[in-house]
Amino acid sequence: MRAARILLGRARYKPPFFDPLKDMGTGDPPIGTRRSTIIPNWIGKKILVHNGRWFCEVNVEAEMVGHKLGDFVLTKMPRGKVETDKKAPPKRRIRPRGWSV
């Protein structure tokens, strides 16, 4: 998947796409969009990114430059497998007497 993204990425003559960070002025970290490319000016900052349900805090490091903010925020929660009770027999539907199929 990563190789296809490199081949079909943004044209080299265009600058990286990013939305300016929105600072709410309440002392909270600024809010960024998932589609924004991380630029070197953001290294060392904490940015809030919305995952569809709530805002998650992302600490930007030097290795993240060039990636999208959405790559570092999970949108789906890992749930794992649900084990079924193997001792209980499967439930069967019982037809009333006189019914035919």
LUMTORPA-682697 format. One record per atom (N, C-alpha, C): x, y, z; residue number from 1; residue in one letter; atom name. Coordinates in Angstrom, 3 decimals. Example, Ala and Ser with C-alpha at 12.3 -4.5 7.8 and 13.67 -1.06 7.14 Angstrom:
# residues 2
c1_c2_c3_i_aa_at
13.190_-5.690_7.800_1_A_N
12.300_-4.500_7.800_1_A_CA
13.200_-3.300_7.800_1_A_C
12.850_-2.250_7.080_2_S_N
13.670_-1.060_7.140_2_S_CA
12.900_0.030_7.870_2_S_C
END
This chain:
# residues 101
c1_c2_c3_i_aa_at
0.828_-1.192_0.000_1_M_N
0.000_0.000_0.000_1_M_CA
0.868_1.250_0.000_1_M_C
1.969_1.198_0.729_2_R_N
2.845_2.358_0.810_2_R_CA
3.517_2.641_-0.535_2_R_C
3.870_1.587_-1.288_3_A_N
4.518_1.775_-2.582_3_A_CA
3.580_2.469_-3.560_3_A_C
2.305_2.101_-3.530_4_A_N
1.332_2.734_-4.428_4_A_CA
1.173_4.210_-4.083_4_A_C
1.276_4.552_-2.807_5_R_N
1.130_5.944_-2.409_5_R_CA
2.311_6.775_-2.903_5_R_C
3.494_6.179_-2.917_6_I_N
4.666_6.900_-3.397_6_I_CA
4.554_7.128_-4.901_6_I_C
4.102_6.116_-5.624_7_L_N
3.998_6.232_-7.075_7_L_CA
2.895_7.208_-7.486_7_L_C
1.796_7.210_-6.763_8_L_N
0.660_8.045_-7.126_8_L_CA
0.521_9.246_-6.204_8_L_C
1.604_9.720_-5.641_9_G_N
1.568_10.825_-4.696_9_G_CA
1.371_12.172_-5.371_9_G_C
1.538_13.190_-4.630_10_R_N
1.379_14.554_-5.114_10_R_CA
2.532_14.919_-6.042_10_R_C
2.270_15.742_-7.045_11_A_N
3.293_16.132_-8.019_11_A_CA
4.438_16.874_-7.322_11_A_C
5.646_16.692_-7.838_12_R_N
6.822_17.283_-7.195_12_R_CA
6.848_18.805_-7.281_12_R_C
6.244_19.377_-8.328_13_Y_N
6.293_20.829_-8.462_13_Y_CA
5.316_21.525_-7.518_13_Y_C
4.396_20.764_-6.917_14_K_N
3.448_21.360_-5.978_14_K_CA
4.025_21.312_-4.561_14_K_C
3.741_22.307_-3.760_15_P_N
4.189_22.246_-2.356_15_P_CA
3.336_21.243_-1.579_15_P_C
3.781_20.809_-0.384_16_P_N
2.965_19.885_0.409_16_P_CA
1.667_20.547_0.838_16_P_C
0.594_19.773_0.852_17_F_N
-0.713_20.309_1.240_17_F_CA
-0.847_20.284_2.756_17_F_C
-1.253_21.409_3.318_18_F_N
-1.581_21.442_4.739_18_F_CA
-2.546_22.582_4.997_18_F_C
-3.445_22.345_5.936_19_D_N
-4.339_23.388_6.416_19_D_CA
-3.644_24.075_7.583_19_D_C
-3.777_25.393_7.699_20_P_N
-3.174_26.055_8.864_20_P_CA
-3.808_25.554_10.161_20_P_C
-3.004_25.452_11.196_21_L_N
-3.504_24.981_12.486_21_L_CA
-4.446_26.010_13.081_21_L_C
-5.538_25.531_13.680_22_K_N
-6.523_26.417_14.298_22_K_CA
-6.252_26.494_15.787_22_K_C
-5.883_27.659_16.257_23_D_N
-5.636_27.854_17.679_23_D_CA
-6.878_28.481_18.286_23_D_C
-7.464_27.813_19.274_24_M_N
-8.706_28.283_19.879_24_M_CA
-8.475_29.345_20.945_24_M_C
-7.231_29.539_21.378_25_G_N
-6.932_30.580_22.350_25_G_CA
-7.279_30.228_23.778_25_G_C
-7.596_28.953_24.046_26_T_N
-7.963_28.547_25.398_26_T_CA
-6.813_27.857_26.123_26_T_C
-5.645_27.825_25.521_27_G_N
-4.511_27.154_26.128_27_G_CA
-4.382_25.708_25.683_27_G_C
-5.378_25.198_24.965_28_D_N
-5.303_23.838_24.433_28_D_CA
-4.387_23.822_23.213_28_D_C
-3.866_22.641_22.851_29_P_N
-3.057_22.557_21.623_29_P_CA
-3.895_22.922_20.399_29_P_C
-3.264_23.364_19.322_30_P_N
-4.018_23.719_18.126_30_P_CA
-4.632_22.486_17.472_30_P_C
-5.671_22.723_16.665_31_I_N
-6.398_21.650_16.005_31_I_CA
-5.928_21.546_14.563_31_I_C
-5.591_20.331_14.124_32_G_N
-5.165_20.076_12.753_32_G_CA
-6.132_19.131_12.067_32_G_C
-6.095_19.104_10.736_33_T_N
-6.959_18.209_9.975_33_T_CA
-6.191_16.946_9.606_33_T_C
-6.915_15.852_9.414_34_R_N
-6.291_14.567_9.092_34_R_CA
-5.594_14.605_7.737_34_R_C
-6.057_15.441_6.822_35_R_N
-5.509_15.461_5.469_35_R_CA
-4.253_16.319_5.331_35_R_C
-3.865_17.010_6.375_36_S_N
-2.708_17.902_6.314_36_S_CA
-1.402_17.117_6.370_36_S_C
-0.448_17.512_5.525_37_T_N
0.891_16.937_5.551_37_T_CA
1.685_17.606_6.663_37_T_C
2.440_16.818_7.418_38_I_N
3.237_17.371_8.523_38_I_CA
4.456_18.067_7.940_38_I_C
4.664_19.321_8.344_39_I_N
5.789_20.116_7.851_39_I_CA
6.804_20.306_8.980_39_I_C
8.050_20.644_8.634_40_P_N
9.099_20.753_9.661_40_P_CA
8.823_21.805_10.737_40_P_C
8.005_22.805_10.457_41_N_N
7.705_23.835_11.464_41_N_CA
6.937_23.276_12.654_41_N_C
6.298_22.139_12.492_42_W_N
5.457_21.567_13.537_42_W_CA
6.205_20.616_14.461_42_W_C
7.489_20.375_14.250_43_I_N
8.241_19.424_15.071_43_I_CA
8.264_19.910_16.522_43_I_C
7.927_19.016_17.439_44_G_N
7.913_19.328_18.858_44_G_CA
6.584_19.874_19.365_44_G_C
5.608_20.067_18.471_45_K_N
4.308_20.589_18.895_45_K_CA
3.340_19.456_19.191_45_K_C
2.343_19.751_20.006_46_K_N
1.225_18.847_20.242_46_K_CA
0.046_19.386_19.442_46_K_C
-0.570_18.510_18.658_47_I_N
-1.670_18.906_17.785_47_I_CA
-2.849_17.991_18.053_47_I_C
-4.055_18.556_18.154_48_L_N
-5.271_17.762_18.315_48_L_CA
-5.817_17.412_16.938_48_L_C
-6.111_16.121_16.728_49_V_N
-6.648_15.642_15.461_49_V_CA
-7.919_14.851_15.758_49_V_C
-8.985_15.125_15.014_50_H_N
-10.271_14.466_15.226_50_H_CA
-10.277_13.118_14.527_50_H_C
-10.691_12.060_15.237_51_N_N
-10.717_10.727_14.641_51_N_CA
-12.127_10.292_14.259_51_N_C
-13.077_11.197_14.285_52_G_N
-14.458_10.876_13.962_52_G_CA
-15.341_10.815_15.186_52_G_C
-14.729_10.709_16.352_53_R_N
-15.504_10.626_17.589_53_R_CA
-15.029_11.649_18.614_53_R_C
-13.734_11.763_18.799_54_W_N
-13.164_12.745_19.716_54_W_CA
-11.810_13.189_19.186_54_W_C
-11.217_14.168_19.861_55_F_N
-9.918_14.689_19.451_55_F_CA
-8.809_13.903_20.151_55_F_C
-7.816_13.473_19.375_56_C_N
-6.659_12.759_19.909_56_C_CA
-5.439_13.658_19.798_56_C_C
-4.571_13.587_20.779_57_E_N
-3.381_14.428_20.799_57_E_CA
-2.229_13.707_20.093_57_E_C
-1.578_14.413_19.170_58_V_N
-0.444_13.870_18.429_58_V_CA
0.777_14.711_18.748_58_V_C
1.851_14.073_19.220_59_N_N
3.125_14.754_19.447_59_N_CA
3.961_14.594_18.182_59_N_C
4.257_15.685_17.493_60_V_N
4.956_15.621_16.216_60_V_CA
6.457_15.454_16.457_60_V_C
7.044_14.453_15.797_61_E_N
8.475_14.187_15.877_61_E_CA
9.087_14.328_14.495_61_E_C
10.404_14.322_14.426_62_A_N
11.103_14.542_13.161_62_A_CA
10.826_13.432_12.149_62_A_C
10.578_12.200_12.604_63_E_N
10.321_11.090_11.695_63_E_CA
8.965_11.196_11.011_63_E_C
8.082_12.041_11.526_64_M_N
6.726_12.156_10.989_64_M_CA
6.620_13.129_9.823_64_M_C
7.666_13.906_9.560_65_V_N
7.603_14.931_8.514_65_V_CA
7.377_14.264_7.164_65_V_C
6.404_14.783_6.418_66_G_N
6.058_14.241_5.111_66_G_CA
4.859_13.322_5.141_66_G_C
4.483_12.817_6.314_67_H_N
3.302_11.970_6.441_67_H_CA
2.086_12.848_6.707_67_H_C
0.908_12.245_6.678_68_K_N
-0.328_12.953_6.996_68_K_CA
-0.620_12.827_8.488_68_K_C
-1.322_13.812_9.043_69_L_N
-1.691_13.746_10.456_69_L_CA
-2.607_12.567_10.732_69_L_C
-3.455_12.219_9.772_70_G_N
-4.387_11.116_9.959_70_G_CA
-3.722_9.755_10.065_70_G_C
-2.454_9.638_9.641_71_D_N
-1.752_8.361_9.750_71_D_CA
-1.474_7.984_11.193_71_D_C
-1.487_8.931_12.099_72_F_N
-1.105_8.686_13.486_72_F_CA
-2.291_8.686_14.440_72_F_C
-3.517_8.696_13.891_73_V_N
-4.721_8.676_14.714_73_V_CA
-5.598_7.522_14.234_73_V_C
-5.924_6.588_15.126_74_L_N
-6.765_5.458_14.771_74_L_CA
-8.223_5.887_14.717_74_L_C
-8.927_5.452_13.669_75_T_N
-10.346_5.781_13.551_75_T_CA
-11.228_4.645_14.013_75_T_C
-10.685_3.433_14.037_76_K_N
-11.457_2.281_14.479_76_K_CA
-10.755_1.657_15.666_76_K_C
-11.515_1.283_16.673_77_M_N
-10.953_0.708_17.882_77_M_CA
-10.732_-0.790_17.677_77_M_C
-9.538_-1.312_18.016_78_P_N
-9.335_-2.754_17.911_78_P_CA
-10.136_-3.468_19.000_78_P_C
-10.940_-4.430_18.608_79_R_N
-11.820_-5.093_19.561_79_R_CA
-11.392_-6.520_19.870_79_R_C
-10.759_-7.200_18.937_80_G_N
-10.370_-8.589_19.160_80_G_CA
-11.542_-9.529_18.918_80_G_C
-11.289_-10.801_19.084_81_K_N
-12.326_-11.800_18.850_81_K_CA
-13.141_-12.013_20.108_81_K_C
-14.401_-12.345_19.919_82_V_N
-15.289_-12.656_21.027_82_V_CA
-15.408_-14.168_21.092_82_V_C
-15.049_-14.735_22.216_83_E_N
-15.138_-16.181_22.359_83_E_CA
-16.568_-16.583_22.664_83_E_C
-17.025_-17.627_21.992_84_T_N
-18.368_-18.142_22.253_84_T_CA
-18.289_-19.246_23.294_84_T_C
-19.371_-19.459_23.971_85_D_N
-19.428_-20.509_24.979_85_D_CA
-19.555_-21.846_24.257_85_D_C
-18.536_-22.690_24.332_86_K_N
-18.527_-23.942_23.585_86_K_CA
-19.348_-25.030_24.271_86_K_C
-19.661_-24.871_25.536_87_K_N
-20.404_-25.894_26.259_87_K_CA
-21.897_-25.836_25.949_87_K_C
-22.407_-24.670_25.652_88_A_N
-23.837_-24.543_25.387_88_A_CA
-24.145_-25.043_23.981_88_A_C
-25.168_-25.903_23.831_89_P_N
-25.529_-26.372_22.493_89_P_CA
-26.167_-25.229_21.697_89_P_C
-26.124_-25.310_20.378_90_P_N
-26.760_-24.251_19.589_90_P_CA
-28.269_-24.269_19.775_90_P_C
-28.882_-23.106_19.768_91_K_N
-30.329_-23.004_19.947_91_K_CA
-31.028_-23.480_18.684_91_K_C
-32.066_-24.278_18.876_92_R_N
-32.818_-24.797_17.749_92_R_CA
-34.214_-24.223_17.774_92_R_C
-34.710_-23.942_16.591_93_R_N
-36.092_-23.468_16.496_93_R_CA
-37.019_-24.674_16.488_93_R_C
-38.015_-24.640_17.312_94_I_N
-38.968_-25.736_17.399_94_I_CA
-40.268_-25.254_16.771_94_I_C
-40.764_-26.055_15.830_95_R_N
-42.023_-25.701_15.193_95_R_CA
-43.183_-26.265_16.011_95_R_C
-44.280_-25.540_16.056_96_P_N
-45.459_-26.079_16.750_96_P_CA
-45.995_-27.292_16.005_96_P_C
-46.719_-28.159_16.730_97_R_N
-47.282_-29.359_16.113_97_R_CA
-48.316_-28.970_15.069_97_R_C
-48.312_-29.728_14.025_98_G_N
-49.288_-29.479_12.970_98_G_CA
-48.740_-28.604_11.844_98_G_C
-47.594_-28.007_12.025_99_W_N
-47.000_-27.195_10.963_99_W_CA
-46.186_-28.091_10.068_99_W_C
-46.294_-27.868_8.793_100_S_N
-45.475_-28.646_7.863_100_S_CA
-44.739_-27.666_6.962_100_S_C
-43.677_-28.167_6.428_101_V_N
-42.859_-27.301_5.567_101_V_CA
-43.092_-27.657_4.124_101_V_C
END
